[in-house]
């Protein structure tokens, strides 16, 4: 639970999160994937918490996805640089039509 202090406040509205409202989505090799939805502004935060020899490391991001949607996409293949360039090219071509 000490790792939850890292994501104890909503990054959008600063409302304090109740640790009991945190959903543990996945756990592997000591790392935890958690999800918190703010009661006030309804923004979501997904974070990866990993213990290190120096304490706790966390990477988090604000999202509009639900916890179910995160679980649906979490094991999807990674987006490659070529995928991104293909999307850019698609939009370049479609804007000239």
C-alpha positions as CSV (number, residue, x, y, z in Angstrom):
1,X,0.0,0.0,0.0
2,X,3.0,2.4,0.4
3,X,3.4,2.4,-3.3
4,X,-0.1,3.9,-3.7
5,X,1.1,7.1,-2.1
6,X,2.7,7.8,-5.5
7,X,-0.8,8.0,-7.1
8,X,-2.7,9.3,-4.1
9,X,-4.1,12.4,-5.8
10,X,-5.9,12.9,-9.1
11,X,-3.4,14.6,-11.5
12,X,-6.3,16.6,-13.0
13,X,-8.3,18.0,-10.1
14,X,-6.0,17.1,-7.2
15,X,-8.8,15.2,-5.4
16,X,-7.4,12.7,-2.9
17,X,-8.0,9.0,-4.0
18,X,-9.2,6.5,-1.5
19,X,-6.7,3.5,-1.6
20,X,-9.6,1.1,-1.3
21,X,-10.9,2.3,-4.7
22,X,-7.8,1.2,-6.4
23,X,-8.2,-1.7,-8.8
24,X,-5.3,-4.1,-9.2
25,X,-5.4,-5.1,-12.8
26,X,-2.3,-7.3,-13.1
27,X,0.7,-8.5,-11.2
28,X,3.8,-10.0,-12.6
29,X,7.4,-10.3,-11.4
30,X,6.7,-8.0,-8.4
31,X,5.2,-5.2,-10.6
32,X,1.6,-4.1,-10.2
33,X,-0.6,-2.6,-12.8
34,X,-3.3,-0.5,-11.0
35,X,-6.2,1.7,-12.1
36,X,-7.9,4.5,-10.2
37,X,-10.9,6.5,-11.4
38,X,-11.4,9.9,-9.8
39,X,-14.8,10.3,-8.0
40,X,-14.8,14.1,-8.8
41,X,-13.7,14.6,-12.4
42,X,-14.1,10.9,-13.6
43,X,-10.6,10.9,-15.2
44,X,-8.7,7.6,-14.9
45,X,-5.1,6.9,-14.0
46,X,-3.3,3.7,-14.9
47,X,0.0,3.1,-13.3
48,X,2.7,0.5,-13.2
49,X,4.4,0.2,-9.7
50,X,7.7,-1.7,-9.6
51,X,9.8,-2.2,-6.5
52,X,13.5,-1.4,-7.0
53,X,16.6,-1.5,-4.8
54,X,16.1,2.3,-4.3
55,X,12.4,2.1,-3.4
56,X,9.4,2.2,-5.7
57,X,9.4,3.1,-9.4
58,X,6.1,4.2,-11.0
59,X,5.0,5.1,-14.5
60,X,1.5,6.4,-14.8
61,X,-0.8,8.1,-17.3
62,X,-4.1,9.8,-17.4
63,X,-6.6,8.0,-19.6
64,X,-10.3,8.0,-20.6
65,X,-10.2,4.2,-20.8
66,X,-12.1,2.1,-18.3
67,X,-10.3,-0.7,-16.4
68,X,-12.1,-3.3,-18.6
69,X,-10.8,-1.5,-21.8
70,X,-7.2,-1.4,-20.3
71,X,-7.4,-5.2,-19.7
72,X,-8.7,-5.7,-23.3
73,X,-5.7,-3.8,-24.8
74,X,-2.9,-4.5,-22.4
75,X,-1.6,-7.6,-24.2
76,X,-2.0,-6.2,-27.7
77,X,1.1,-6.0,-29.9
78,X,3.2,-2.9,-29.4
79,X,2.8,0.0,-31.8
80,X,6.0,0.2,-34.0
81,X,7.5,3.3,-35.5
82,X,6.4,2.0,-38.9
83,X,2.8,1.8,-37.6
84,X,3.0,5.5,-36.6
85,X,4.5,6.5,-39.9
86,X,1.7,4.6,-41.7
87,X,-0.9,6.6,-39.8
88,X,0.8,9.9,-40.6
89,X,0.9,8.9,-44.3
90,X,-2.7,7.9,-44.3
91,X,-3.8,11.3,-42.9
92,X,-1.5,13.1,-45.3
93,X,-3.1,11.3,-48.2
94,X,-6.7,11.7,-46.9
95,X,-6.3,15.4,-46.4
96,X,-5.5,15.9,-50.1
97,X,-8.6,14.2,-51.3
